[in-house]
Amino acid sequence: MDEIKDFAHKMQDELPVSFSAMPDIDLYMDQVLAFLSRKQISGRDGDCLTSAMINNYIKDGLVPRANGKKYSREHLVYLTLVARLKQVLSVKDMTVLLRSDIDGEDQETYYERFREKLNNAFSEILQLPEGNANLSSLALEFALHSYVDKITCEYLIDQIAAQQNGGTAARKGKADTQEKQS
């Protein structure tokens, strides 16, 4: 159990930098990639954004277009959020979620709330009871929690998309197709 708590502490140390600690000058792509790579995204090495990924996120409308060839603090915020959320959400779902959430409050407040929630999620791991845990059983429990959290998140994103589309369910066609196949 100590290894898991050590991992949670390590990931808390790797939380994205505060909004005020982000560069307040525009950066070129290579500088953006260097800045973002300073913090670990997942528990595995080598999990980072690439320039191709960033360009695709821009093409998909998830991240705003660069100002010429330069990226502002706004871009860094979006890319920091995307780097974590891409682990569990599709680009389409991230777009719905981030557009609905960020539009509701100023970017700094939203970003700092994101950091706090991320920190709290790792803090929950620190609350696990002491003792020797069966790693397979614990991994399965986390996987099942991830599954339940993911499908609940997708349900909520569908509700947000429906509200944005005037009440039309975003995934209704997909759900109807799945029902017919059953």
C-alpha positions as CSV (number, residue, x, y, z in Angstrom):
1,M,0.0,0.0,0.0
2,D,3.0,2.3,0.6
3,E,3.9,2.2,-3.1
4,I,0.4,3.3,-4.1
5,K,0.5,6.2,-1.7
6,D,4.1,7.1,-2.8
7,F,2.7,7.1,-6.4
8,A,-0.2,9.4,-5.4
9,H,2.3,11.8,-3.7
10,K,4.5,11.8,-6.8
11,M,1.6,12.6,-9.0
12,Q,0.5,15.4,-6.7
13,D,4.1,16.8,-7.1
14,E,3.5,16.6,-10.9
15,L,0.3,18.6,-10.8
16,P,0.1,21.2,-13.6
17,V,1.7,24.5,-12.6
18,S,-0.6,27.3,-11.3
19,F,-2.1,29.7,-13.7
20,S,0.1,32.5,-12.4
21,A,3.2,30.3,-13.0
22,M,2.5,29.9,-16.6
23,P,4.5,32.0,-19.1
24,D,2.7,35.3,-19.8
25,I,4.4,35.6,-23.1
26,D,3.5,33.8,-26.3
27,L,5.5,30.7,-27.1
28,Y,6.5,28.8,-30.3
29,M,5.4,25.2,-30.7
30,D,8.7,23.7,-29.5
31,Q,8.6,25.9,-26.4
32,V,5.0,24.8,-25.7
33,L,6.0,21.2,-26.0
34,A,9.0,21.8,-23.7
35,F,6.8,23.6,-21.1
36,L,4.2,20.9,-21.1
37,S,6.7,18.1,-20.8
38,R,8.0,19.4,-17.5
39,K,5.0,17.8,-15.7
40,Q,4.2,14.1,-16.0
41,I,0.7,13.4,-17.4
42,S,0.3,9.8,-16.4
43,G,2.2,7.2,-14.4
44,R,4.0,6.0,-17.4
45,D,7.0,7.7,-19.0
46,G,6.7,9.1,-22.5
47,D,3.1,10.0,-22.3
48,C,3.1,13.5,-23.7
49,L,1.5,15.7,-26.3
50,T,3.2,16.1,-29.7
51,S,3.0,18.9,-32.3
52,A,0.8,16.6,-34.5
53,M,-1.6,16.0,-31.7
54,I,-1.8,19.8,-30.9
55,N,-2.4,20.6,-34.6
56,N,-5.2,18.0,-34.7
57,Y,-6.8,19.4,-31.6
58,I,-6.8,22.8,-33.3
59,K,-8.3,21.4,-36.5
60,D,-11.0,19.7,-34.4
61,G,-11.8,23.0,-32.7
62,L,-10.9,21.7,-29.3
63,V,-8.0,24.2,-28.9
64,P,-8.1,27.7,-30.3
65,R,-5.9,28.5,-33.3
66,A,-2.4,29.8,-32.7
67,N,-1.8,33.6,-33.0
68,G,0.4,33.2,-36.1
69,K,2.9,30.6,-34.9
70,K,2.7,31.6,-31.2
71,Y,0.7,30.1,-28.4
72,S,-0.6,32.1,-25.4
73,R,-1.4,31.3,-21.8
74,E,-4.9,30.4,-23.0
75,H,-3.5,27.7,-25.3
76,L,-1.3,26.4,-22.4
77,V,-4.4,26.1,-20.3
78,Y,-6.4,24.2,-22.9
79,L,-3.4,21.9,-23.7
80,T,-2.8,21.2,-20.0
81,L,-6.5,20.2,-19.6
82,V,-6.5,18.2,-22.8
83,A,-3.3,16.3,-21.8
84,R,-5.1,14.9,-18.8
85,L,-8.6,14.5,-20.1
86,K,-7.4,12.7,-23.3
87,Q,-6.6,9.8,-21.0
88,V,-10.4,9.1,-20.6
89,L,-12.4,11.2,-23.0
90,S,-12.7,11.5,-26.8
91,V,-11.9,14.7,-28.6
92,K,-15.6,15.2,-29.2
93,D,-16.5,14.8,-25.5
94,M,-13.6,17.0,-24.4
95,T,-14.8,19.7,-26.8
96,V,-18.4,19.6,-25.3
97,L,-17.1,19.6,-21.8
98,L,-14.5,22.3,-22.1
99,R,-16.7,24.6,-24.1
100,S,-19.5,24.4,-21.6
101,D,-17.3,24.7,-18.5
102,I,-14.8,27.3,-19.5
103,D,-17.4,29.6,-21.0
104,G,-19.1,29.7,-17.6
105,E,-16.2,31.3,-15.7
106,D,-13.0,33.1,-16.3
107,Q,-10.2,30.8,-17.5
108,E,-8.0,31.3,-14.4
109,T,-10.7,30.3,-12.0
110,Y,-11.7,27.3,-14.1
111,Y,-8.1,26.2,-14.4
112,E,-7.4,26.5,-10.7
113,R,-10.6,24.6,-9.9
114,F,-9.3,21.9,-12.3
115,R,-6.0,21.7,-10.5
116,E,-7.8,21.5,-7.1
117,K,-10.0,18.6,-8.3
118,L,-7.1,16.8,-9.7
119,N,-5.2,17.2,-6.4
120,N,-8.3,16.0,-4.5
121,A,-8.5,12.9,-6.7
122,F,-5.0,11.9,-5.8
123,S,-5.7,12.8,-2.1
124,E,-8.4,10.1,-2.1
125,I,-5.8,7.5,-2.9
126,L,-3.9,8.7,0.2
127,Q,-7.0,7.8,2.3
128,L,-6.8,4.1,1.4
129,P,-6.6,2.0,4.5
130,E,-3.2,0.8,5.7
131,G,-2.1,-2.8,5.2
132,N,-1.0,-5.1,2.5
133,A,-3.3,-4.9,-0.5
134,N,-3.8,-7.5,-3.2
135,L,-2.5,-5.5,-6.1
136,S,-4.7,-7.3,-8.7
137,S,-7.8,-6.8,-6.6
138,L,-7.0,-3.1,-6.0
139,A,-6.2,-2.6,-9.7
140,L,-9.5,-4.2,-10.6
141,E,-11.3,-1.9,-8.2
142,F,-9.7,1.1,-9.7
143,A,-10.5,-0.1,-13.2
144,L,-14.2,-0.6,-12.3
145,H,-14.3,2.8,-10.7
146,S,-12.8,4.2,-13.9
147,Y,-15.4,2.5,-16.0
148,V,-18.3,3.7,-13.9
149,D,-16.8,7.3,-13.8
150,K,-16.3,7.3,-17.5
151,I,-19.7,6.1,-18.5
152,T,-21.3,8.5,-16.0
153,C,-19.1,11.3,-17.4
154,E,-20.2,10.5,-21.0
155,Y,-23.8,10.5,-19.9
156,L,-23.4,14.0,-18.3
157,I,-21.6,15.2,-21.4
158,D,-24.5,14.0,-23.5
159,Q,-26.8,16.0,-21.3
160,I,-24.7,19.1,-21.8
161,A,-24.6,18.5,-25.6
162,A,-28.4,18.1,-25.6
163,Q,-28.8,21.4,-23.7
164,Q,-26.4,23.1,-26.2
165,N,-28.4,21.6,-29.1
166,G,-31.7,22.7,-27.8
167,G,-32.7,19.4,-26.2
168,T,-31.6,17.0,-29.0
169,A,-29.6,14.2,-27.5
170,A,-26.1,14.1,-29.0
171,R,-25.8,10.3,-28.9
172,K,-29.4,9.3,-29.4
173,G,-28.6,7.9,-32.8
174,K,-25.7,5.9,-31.4
175,A,-27.9,4.5,-28.5
176,D,-30.7,3.6,-30.9
177,T,-28.3,1.7,-33.2
178,Q,-26.9,-0.2,-30.2
179,E,-30.4,-1.2,-29.1
180,K,-31.2,-2.5,-32.5
181,Q,-28.0,-4.6,-32.6
182,S,-28.9,-6.2,-29.2
